[in-house]
Amino acid sequence: MLNLKNFQEFYDAVEMGLDIEFFIDGIRYNISWQNNKPFICVCPDGEPNYYSDTQDLLDNHKIDGVPIKDLWQNIDIYAM
């Protein structure tokens, strides 16, 4: 597993459109893009939640009530 050095590294990976699979608290998630919009879902069969752009996703998608942007230090990258 890969750990992130800083929030900007995570932001840039999402913004570039990389498919990112990661774990937070033992749950596997995927961030990807479709129709020029980023989405996040639980892997492998979760419903995608679409956002207008990278910043919208990172600011507004919450896991256990906490925005993803505030969880970056807890993210273990599985694949990118």
ABEGO torsion letter per residue (X at the ends): XBBBABAAAAAAAAAAGBBBBBBBGGBBBBBBBBGGBBBBBBOAABBBBBBABAAAAAAABBBGGBBAAAAAAABBBABX
